[in-house]
Amino acid sequence: MNEPLAKSYWPLRSLLFLPAHRLDWAKKTALTSVDGVILDLEDSVSPDKKELARNVIGEAIDLLSVLGIAVTVRVNALDAGCDRDLAAIVRPGLAGVMLPKTDAASDIEQLDRLLTAAELTARISTHSVGIIPLPETARGMWAAHDIALASKRVTGLITAVSGPVSGDVARAFGFEPSLTGEEQLFLQSRTILASRAAGADFPVGAILGTRLDDLEFVERLIRRAKQLGFSGVALIHPSHVKLANQIFRPSKDEISYAQGLIDAMSRAESSGDGAVSYNGAMIDYAMLPSAHRTLALAARYAARDQQRES
């Protein structure tokens, strides 16, 4: 089977959570530099506004996707209205679906079947919509690899990179979030590895549990997410978008180092060598993929930023 079309949207540096019933917020977000949005039909929409959100979300998907913003929707759980959500959202321009409370691989298999039926009804290509599983139970977190492996649609798992405020993931795992975050590193690293080992190469860190105006701490969490191996971050406030885009876009020094490494290896290869000293360290072919990836990401993000600014 070919890779789902949804994977062509990734990697995304920044994804912004938005309540699905706030069409006015979606219109304002269209003016930001965010790479993607997560329109939320679950926790940020009260039960009495679920139908309103389903009625207006199609307009938000159309508005954002035409501007090149990748649109994911966090639906309600499989037993709490997911089928009605899918009927309202599966359409051209929908990049993915985030499934909260993912507990087992069977949840993703069921969602895959529901998505295929919805794609056929909407007359769009099957497997064009991706899946981002959100394991929020201890069982789901333990089964992370099986969950990521359950469908070709899965672009990456998502988990919390949290400040000192406890949420669903912290309660289920049993850790108490702190400023320094050591207690979360096992879960975060295991989630990233489980995702990538399953071929879902774009795990996402959700930046949570911070004061909205504490940009210094938000920046610290975003940098932690990047260093751990997340491909991008999900955010809860527009003021955090610029930080995420800057941190995940390779810096001038990183670009220069990568290009220099590639050039040094090219010269070594022309001399019949497979290793060479570069910037005081020995390098070989194993370092080339990372250098090429740095340049590819730099070009991708530069083009995206230029497109959004024009």
C-alpha positions as a printed Julia matrix, in Angstrom:
310×3 Matrix{Float64}:
   0.0    0.0    0.0
   1.26   3.48  -0.84
   1.89   5.96   1.96
  -1.29   7.85   2.85
  -1.58  11.33   1.37
  -1.82  12.71   4.92
   1.86  11.98   5.54
   2.79  14.52   2.86
   1.73  17.29   5.24
   4.44  16.35   7.74
   6.64  17.32   9.47
   4.8   20.23  11.09
   6.64  22.42  13.58
   3.6   24.01  15.21
   0.01  22.88  15.66
  -2.44  25.12  17.5
  -5.43  23.74  19.43
  -8.68  25.6   18.65
 -12.22  24.93  19.92
 -14.11  23.72  16.86
 -17.17  25.89  17.53
 -15.15  29.14  17.54
 -15.11  29.96  13.84
 -13.95  33.48  14.71
 -10.81  32.03  16.29
 -10.12  29.98  13.17
 -10.33  33.15  11.08
  -7.82  34.9   13.35
  -5.51  31.87  13.29
  -5.44  32.05   9.51
  -3.42  35.25   9.93
  -0.67  33.58  12.0
   2.39  31.62  10.82
   1.21  28.31  12.31
   1.94  25.16  10.29
  -1.19  23.31  11.38
  -4.24  23.47  13.62
  -6.07  20.93  15.74
  -9.77  21.79  15.69
 -11.1   20.32  18.91
 -14.51  18.66  19.08
 -13.75  17.01  22.42
 -12.71  18.61  25.71
 -12.92  22.28  24.71
 -16.5   21.99  23.44
 -19.26  21.63  26.04
 -21.91  18.93  25.41
 -24.56  21.52  24.53
 -22.33  22.98  21.8
 -21.23  19.74  20.09
 -23.82  20.0   17.31
 -23.02  23.67  16.73
 -19.35  22.73  16.38
 -20.16  19.97  13.89
 -22.24  22.41  11.85
 -19.51  25.05  11.5
 -16.34  22.96  11.43
 -16.52  22.32   7.7
 -16.21  26.04   7.02
 -13.16  26.21   9.29
 -11.51  23.26   7.5
 -12.09  24.9    4.11
 -10.83  28.3    5.29
  -7.62  27.02   6.87
  -6.68  24.33   4.36
  -6.9   26.67   1.37
  -4.23  28.81   3.08
  -1.86  25.86   3.33
  -2.52  25.2    7.03
  -2.71  21.47   7.77
  -6.0   20.73   9.55
  -6.37  17.94  12.1
  -9.54  17.42  14.14
  -9.59  15.96  17.63
 -12.78  13.94  17.57
 -14.69  12.53  20.49
 -13.91   9.02  21.7
 -15.18   6.08  19.67
 -18.08   5.51  22.05
 -18.87   9.19  22.57
 -19.86  10.57  19.16
 -16.85   9.89  16.95
 -19.04   8.6   14.11
 -21.06  11.85  14.05
 -17.84  13.84  14.11
 -16.46  12.0   11.1
 -19.62  12.62   9.1
 -19.11  16.35   9.68
 -15.37  16.62   9.02
 -14.22  14.15   6.35
 -13.86  16.31   3.26
 -11.1   17.72   1.0
  -8.56  19.62   3.09
  -8.74  17.41   6.18
  -5.21  16.24   6.97
  -5.86  14.07  10.0
  -7.93  12.93  12.93
  -6.67  12.85  16.51
  -8.24  10.08  18.59
  -8.33  10.82  22.32
  -8.29   8.07  24.96
  -6.74   5.58  22.54
  -6.52   2.44  24.64
  -5.47  -0.32  22.22
  -4.58  -1.09  18.62
  -8.17  -2.19  18.04
  -9.3    1.43  18.56
  -7.14   2.56  15.64
  -8.28  -0.35  13.49
 -11.9    0.64  14.13
 -11.19   4.31  13.36
  -9.43   3.29  10.14
 -12.56   1.44   9.0
 -14.8    4.38   9.92
 -12.53   6.78   8.03
 -12.55   4.61   4.92
 -16.35   4.56   4.91
 -16.48   8.33   5.46
 -13.96   8.96   2.65
 -16.06   6.88   0.26
 -19.18   8.8    1.26
 -17.37  12.12   0.77
 -15.93  10.9   -2.56
 -12.33  11.63  -1.65
  -9.34   9.32  -1.99
  -9.27   6.54   0.57
  -6.41   6.76   3.06
  -6.11  10.5    2.44
  -6.84  11.28   6.12
  -4.18  10.5    8.71
  -4.52   9.44  12.35
  -2.78  10.87  15.43
  -3.45   8.55  18.38
  -3.54  10.14  21.84
  -3.01   7.44  24.49
  -4.35   8.84  27.78
  -4.66   5.65  29.83
  -1.86   3.59  31.37
  -2.89   0.69  29.13
  -2.8    2.87  26.05
   0.58   4.36  26.91
   2.01   0.88  27.43
   0.58  -0.3   24.08
   2.03   2.71  22.21
   3.95   0.7   19.61
   1.01  -1.59  18.79
  -1.23   1.47  18.5
   1.16   3.23  16.12
   1.51   0.04  14.06
  -2.23  -0.57  13.77
  -2.79   1.52  10.63
  -0.76   2.97   7.77
  -2.7    6.17   8.41
  -0.87   6.83  11.7
   1.48   9.78  11.18
   2.75   9.84  14.76
   1.74   9.48  18.39
   1.17  12.48  20.62
   1.89  12.85  24.33
   2.35  15.61  26.88
   5.45  17.7   27.49
   4.09  19.35  30.59
   4.84  22.02  33.09
   3.79  21.59  36.74
   0.04  21.17  36.12
  -1.42  17.67  36.16
  -3.62  16.47  33.3
  -5.07  13.18  32.04
  -1.73  11.69  31.05
  -0.06  12.56  34.35
  -2.95  11.1   36.35
  -3.0    7.89  34.32
   0.76   7.42  34.48
   0.99   8.5   38.12
   3.73  11.11  37.89
   3.6   14.59  39.43
   4.69  17.16  36.81
   7.57  19.41  37.8
   9.4   22.38  36.32
  12.39  20.28  35.31
  10.33  17.38  33.96
  12.63  14.43  34.72
   9.62  12.35  35.77
   8.2   12.61  32.23
  11.28  11.69  30.22
  10.64   7.94  30.17
   7.13   8.33  28.79
   8.17  10.92  26.22
  11.19   8.97  24.96
   9.26   5.7   24.9
   6.43   7.33  22.94
   8.84   8.75  20.37
  10.65   5.43  19.95
   7.39   3.44  19.73
   6.11   5.82  17.07
   9.22   5.78  14.91
   9.71   2.01  15.27
   6.22   1.58  13.84
   7.01   3.81  10.85
   4.97   6.72  12.24
   7.84   9.16  11.92
   6.21  12.34  13.21
   5.53  12.1   16.96
   4.17  15.28  18.51
   4.77  16.81  21.93
   1.84  18.7   23.44
   3.1   21.73  25.37
   0.84  21.95  28.42
   0.72  23.01  32.05
   2.32  26.43  31.67
   1.27  30.02  32.25
   0.25  31.38  28.86
   2.42  34.46  29.29
   5.52  32.62  30.57
   7.19  32.51  27.17
  10.58  31.68  28.68
   9.24  28.46  30.2
   7.23  27.62  27.07
  10.43  28.01  25.05
  12.22  25.67  27.46
   9.57  22.98  26.97
   9.62  23.36  23.18
  13.4   22.99  23.13
  13.1   19.92  25.35
  10.58  18.43  22.92
  12.89  19.0   19.96
  15.94  17.57  21.74
  14.04  14.45  22.75
  13.02  13.77  19.15
   9.49  15.07  18.65
   8.94  16.3   15.09
   6.84  19.25  16.23
   4.67  20.54  19.05
   0.98  21.13  19.73
   0.29  24.47  21.4
  -2.56  26.13  23.27
  -1.92  29.81  22.53
  -1.05  31.76  19.34
   1.8   33.58  21.11
   3.67  30.25  21.3
   3.63  29.62  17.54
   6.55  31.87  16.64
   8.74  30.18  19.26
   7.97  26.7   17.93
   8.59  27.68  14.31
  11.94  29.27  15.16
  13.13  26.39  17.35
  12.22  23.62  14.91
  13.53  25.46  11.85
  17.28  24.72  11.52
  19.42  27.7   12.49
  22.03  29.3   10.24
  24.76  27.57  12.26
  23.05  24.19  11.91
  22.66  24.69   8.16
  26.29  25.76   7.8
  27.51  22.78   9.82
  25.41  20.33   7.81
  26.55  21.72   4.45
  30.17  21.7    5.6
  29.88  18.09   6.72
  28.43  17.06   3.37
  31.21  18.9    1.52
  33.9   17.34   3.73
  32.55  13.84   3.1
  32.37  14.55  -0.63
  36.05  15.53  -0.66
  36.96  12.47   1.4
  35.05  10.19  -0.95
  36.82  11.64  -3.98
  40.1   10.72  -2.28
  38.91   7.19  -1.58
  38.29   7.75   2.13
  35.15   6.87   4.07
  35.97   8.97   7.11
  37.51  12.39   7.66
  38.16  14.94  10.41
  35.63  17.78  10.4
  35.47  20.55  12.99
  37.78  18.54  15.25
  35.72  15.31  15.17
  35.85  12.19  12.99
  32.86  11.83  10.69
  31.8    9.11   8.28
  28.85   8.02   6.17
  26.65   7.52   9.25
  26.5   11.3    9.75
  25.34  12.1    6.21
  21.6   11.33   6.56
  21.22  13.76   9.47
  23.05  16.48   7.55
  20.88  16.0    4.47
  17.76  16.01   6.66
  18.82  19.33   8.21
  19.14  20.93   4.79
  15.85  19.44   3.6
  14.0   20.74   6.67
  15.59  24.17   6.3
  14.44  24.4    2.68
  10.95  23.1    3.5
  10.36  25.52   6.36
  11.88  28.49   4.54
   9.53  27.89   1.62
   6.55  27.47   3.95
   7.33  30.66   5.84
   7.82  32.6    2.63
   4.5   31.33   1.27
   2.62  32.33   4.45
   4.24  35.79   4.49
   3.4   36.53   0.85
